[in-house]
Amino acid sequence: MNNYLEAREGMEKLLDLTADAIEGFNRREYTESFKSLYVRMVPTFDAIEELYVSVNEPDTMISNMAQALTANARGRLQSERVRRKKDMIQMNLNMQMVAFVLPGILDYKGQSSRPLADEIIRQWKEAFPKSNISAATFEEIEKGFHHKWCYVTTAVCRSLKKGDDCYELNLLRSYRDRYMRSQPDGEEIVREYYDIAPSIVKHINQRDNADTIYRQIYDGYIRPCIHMIENGKDRECIELYTQMVKTLQEKYFYS
């Protein structure tokens, strides 16, 4: 019984524990933020693991643990009446889940880890139908900061119902590796982009007209960049893409 109470209380507090961590979701701070939080999450995962291998109905126990977490999130949203603020709360909760909670569960690597992550995602989507969170490990997310130069472009393409392997993304990834990294200032541009792009996307997603913004980004920057690459104007593409990041930073990074 003590393990059950400890596990449930721990699950209820995971969103409180990670509430401030999303400000550290950038290339320079993510590793330290995650590792610091993970140490504090482990006692909860230990309690769940002990229950999972000992109780008669582990699936029911896992469902109850996931319910404790989603109930906390639901309560946060229900306490806010202003639509815009509710949207911001939802976005922050989603970020906490995909950047810290779910990676923490998966990185624990217990017998209970994958069943717990899957059940949380199922209940989360049921509680918040407009959310579409998925589980990734810390290593996968951390690598993403170093390899996904097209972070904003990915968000734009998804808003336009284009897949992660669409023509635009594949061309820009190839351009990054073929040309940009070979330039004297290329690596610095990429590093700066890693630091600010996740926050830019987060702030755009919080706006009611996010799809309109992404369409404007596509028409004003991404499509012209694609044409430049296709026509061998590699340097011009760097200049335009750099201008795009600077403009988006001024408009959305500090919003």
C-alpha positions as CSV (number, residue, x, y, z in Angstrom):
1,M,0.0,0.0,0.0
2,N,2.8,2.4,0.8
3,N,4.4,1.8,-2.6
4,Y,1.0,2.5,-4.3
5,L,0.4,5.7,-2.4
6,E,4.0,6.9,-3.1
7,A,3.7,6.0,-6.8
8,R,0.4,7.8,-7.2
9,E,1.4,10.9,-5.3
10,G,4.6,11.0,-7.4
11,M,2.6,10.8,-10.6
12,E,0.3,13.5,-9.4
13,K,3.3,15.8,-8.8
14,L,5.2,15.2,-12.1
15,L,3.6,18.2,-13.8
16,D,4.4,20.4,-10.8
17,L,8.0,19.1,-10.8
18,T,8.5,19.9,-14.5
19,A,6.4,23.1,-14.7
20,D,9.4,25.5,-14.8
21,A,11.6,23.2,-16.9
22,I,10.2,24.1,-20.3
23,E,12.1,27.4,-20.1
24,G,15.2,25.2,-20.3
25,F,14.1,23.4,-23.4
26,N,16.9,24.6,-25.6
27,R,20.2,23.1,-26.9
28,R,22.4,24.6,-24.1
29,E,20.2,23.8,-21.1
30,Y,18.2,20.7,-22.0
31,T,20.7,18.1,-20.9
32,E,21.3,19.6,-17.5
33,S,17.6,20.3,-17.0
34,F,16.5,16.8,-17.9
35,K,19.2,15.0,-15.8
36,S,18.4,17.1,-12.8
37,L,14.7,16.4,-13.0
38,Y,15.2,12.7,-13.8
39,V,16.9,12.1,-10.5
40,R,13.9,13.6,-8.8
41,M,11.5,11.4,-10.8
42,V,13.2,8.1,-10.2
43,P,11.7,7.4,-6.8
44,T,8.2,7.5,-8.4
45,F,9.4,5.2,-11.2
46,D,11.0,2.8,-8.6
47,A,7.7,2.6,-6.8
48,I,5.7,1.9,-10.0
49,E,8.2,-0.7,-11.1
50,E,8.0,-2.6,-7.8
51,L,4.2,-2.6,-8.1
52,Y,4.3,-3.7,-11.7
53,V,6.3,-6.8,-11.0
54,S,4.4,-7.8,-7.9
55,V,0.6,-6.9,-8.2
56,N,-2.0,-9.3,-9.6
57,E,-3.3,-6.7,-12.1
58,P,-0.4,-4.6,-13.4
59,D,-2.5,-3.1,-16.3
60,T,-5.0,-1.7,-13.8
61,M,-2.3,-0.3,-11.7
62,I,-0.7,1.4,-14.7
63,S,-4.0,2.8,-15.8
64,N,-4.5,4.3,-12.3
65,M,-1.0,5.9,-12.4
66,A,-1.7,7.4,-15.8
67,Q,-5.1,8.7,-14.5
68,A,-3.4,10.5,-11.6
69,L,-1.2,12.4,-14.1
70,T,-4.0,13.3,-16.5
71,A,-6.3,14.4,-13.7
72,N,-3.7,16.9,-12.6
73,A,-3.5,18.3,-16.1
74,R,-7.3,18.4,-16.5
75,G,-7.6,20.3,-13.2
76,R,-5.1,22.9,-14.4
77,L,-7.1,23.6,-17.5
78,Q,-10.5,23.6,-15.8
79,S,-9.3,26.2,-13.3
80,E,-8.7,28.7,-16.2
81,R,-11.7,30.3,-17.9
82,V,-9.9,32.5,-20.5
83,R,-9.6,30.7,-23.8
84,R,-6.3,32.1,-24.8
85,K,-4.7,31.3,-21.4
86,K,-6.2,27.8,-21.5
87,D,-4.5,27.3,-24.9
88,M,-1.2,28.4,-23.4
89,I,-1.6,26.1,-20.4
90,Q,-2.3,23.2,-22.8
91,M,0.7,24.0,-24.9
92,N,3.0,24.1,-21.8
93,L,1.5,20.9,-20.5
94,N,2.2,19.2,-23.8
95,M,5.8,20.5,-23.8
96,Q,6.3,19.2,-20.3
97,M,5.1,15.8,-21.3
98,V,7.1,15.3,-24.5
99,A,10.3,17.0,-23.3
100,F,10.6,15.7,-19.7
101,V,7.9,13.3,-18.4
102,L,7.7,10.8,-21.2
103,P,11.5,10.8,-21.8
104,G,12.0,10.3,-18.1
105,I,9.7,7.3,-18.1
106,L,11.3,5.7,-21.1
107,D,14.8,6.3,-19.9
108,Y,14.1,4.5,-16.7
109,K,14.0,1.3,-18.8
110,G,11.9,-0.8,-16.4
111,Q,9.4,-3.4,-17.3
112,S,6.7,-0.9,-16.5
113,S,8.2,1.9,-18.6
114,R,6.7,1.3,-22.0
115,P,3.3,0.2,-20.8
116,L,3.1,3.3,-18.6
117,A,4.2,5.7,-21.4
118,D,1.7,4.1,-23.8
119,E,-1.2,4.3,-21.3
120,I,-0.4,8.0,-20.5
121,I,-0.5,8.9,-24.2
122,R,-3.8,7.0,-24.6
123,Q,-5.4,8.8,-21.7
124,W,-3.9,12.1,-22.6
125,K,-5.3,12.0,-26.1
126,E,-8.7,11.0,-24.7
127,A,-8.6,13.8,-22.2
128,F,-7.3,16.4,-24.7
129,P,-8.5,15.3,-28.2
130,K,-6.7,18.2,-29.9
131,S,-3.3,17.2,-28.5
132,N,-1.2,14.7,-30.4
133,I,1.8,13.9,-28.1
134,S,4.2,11.0,-28.6
135,A,7.0,9.5,-26.6
136,A,10.7,9.9,-27.4
137,T,13.7,9.1,-25.3
138,F,16.0,11.8,-23.9
139,E,18.7,10.7,-26.3
140,E,16.4,11.1,-29.3
141,I,15.4,14.6,-28.3
142,E,18.9,15.7,-27.4
143,K,20.1,14.5,-30.8
144,G,17.3,16.5,-32.4
145,F,18.9,19.7,-31.2
146,H,22.0,18.8,-33.2
147,H,20.5,17.4,-36.3
148,K,17.1,19.0,-37.0
149,W,18.2,22.3,-38.5
150,C,14.8,22.6,-40.2
151,Y,12.9,22.9,-36.9
152,V,10.7,25.9,-38.0
153,T,10.3,24.4,-41.5
154,T,9.1,21.2,-40.0
155,A,6.4,23.0,-38.0
156,V,5.4,24.9,-41.1
157,C,5.2,21.8,-43.3
158,R,3.2,19.9,-40.7
159,S,0.7,22.8,-40.5
160,L,0.3,22.5,-44.3
161,K,-0.2,18.7,-44.0
162,K,3.2,17.9,-45.5
163,G,5.0,14.9,-44.0
164,D,8.4,14.9,-42.3
165,D,9.9,13.4,-45.5
166,C,8.4,16.0,-47.8
167,Y,10.4,17.5,-50.7
168,E,11.0,20.8,-48.9
169,L,12.4,19.3,-45.7
170,N,14.6,16.8,-47.5
171,L,16.0,19.5,-49.8
172,L,16.8,21.8,-46.8
173,R,18.4,19.0,-44.8
174,S,20.6,18.1,-47.8
175,Y,21.4,21.8,-48.2
176,R,22.4,22.1,-44.6
177,D,24.8,19.1,-44.8
178,R,26.1,19.8,-48.3
179,Y,26.6,23.5,-48.2
180,M,25.8,25.4,-45.0
181,R,28.1,23.4,-42.6
182,S,31.0,23.9,-45.0
183,Q,30.8,27.7,-44.8
184,P,32.9,29.8,-42.3
185,D,29.8,31.1,-40.5
186,G,27.6,28.0,-41.1
187,E,28.1,26.1,-37.9
188,E,27.5,29.3,-35.9
189,I,24.2,30.0,-37.7
190,V,23.1,26.4,-37.1
191,R,24.0,26.6,-33.4
192,E,22.2,29.8,-32.9
193,Y,19.2,28.4,-34.7
194,Y,19.1,25.3,-32.4
195,D,18.9,27.6,-29.4
196,I,15.9,29.7,-30.4
197,A,13.9,27.7,-32.9
198,P,12.0,25.5,-30.4
199,S,10.8,28.6,-28.5
200,I,9.8,30.3,-31.7
201,V,7.6,27.4,-32.7
202,K,6.2,27.2,-29.1
203,H,5.1,30.8,-29.2
204,I,3.6,30.6,-32.7
205,N,1.7,27.5,-31.7
206,Q,0.1,29.4,-28.8
207,R,-1.6,31.8,-31.2
208,D,-5.0,31.4,-32.6
209,N,-3.8,32.2,-36.1
210,A,-0.8,29.8,-36.0
211,D,-1.7,28.2,-39.4
212,T,-1.9,31.7,-41.0
213,I,1.5,32.5,-39.6
214,Y,3.0,29.3,-40.9
215,R,1.5,29.9,-44.3
216,Q,3.1,33.4,-44.4
217,I,6.5,31.9,-43.4
218,Y,6.2,29.3,-46.1
219,D,5.3,31.8,-48.8
220,G,7.7,34.5,-47.6
221,Y,10.8,32.5,-46.8
222,I,10.7,28.7,-47.3
223,R,9.4,28.6,-50.8
224,P,11.8,31.3,-52.0
225,C,14.7,29.4,-50.3
226,I,13.7,26.2,-52.1
227,H,13.8,28.1,-55.4
228,M,17.2,29.5,-54.6
229,I,18.6,26.1,-53.8
230,E,17.2,24.6,-56.9
231,N,18.8,27.4,-58.9
232,G,22.2,27.1,-57.3
233,K,21.9,30.3,-55.2
234,D,23.2,28.8,-52.0
235,R,24.5,31.9,-50.4
236,E,21.3,33.8,-51.1
237,C,19.4,31.1,-49.3
238,I,21.6,31.4,-46.2
239,E,20.9,35.2,-46.2
240,L,17.2,34.8,-46.5
241,Y,16.9,32.0,-44.0
242,T,19.0,34.0,-41.5
243,Q,16.7,37.0,-42.1
244,M,13.7,34.7,-41.4
245,V,15.1,33.5,-38.1
246,K,15.9,37.1,-37.0
247,T,12.4,38.3,-37.9
248,L,10.7,35.4,-36.2
249,Q,12.9,35.9,-33.1
250,E,11.9,39.5,-32.9
251,K,8.2,38.8,-33.3
252,Y,7.8,35.6,-31.4
253,F,10.8,34.6,-29.3
254,Y,10.1,37.2,-26.6
255,S,6.4,37.3,-27.0
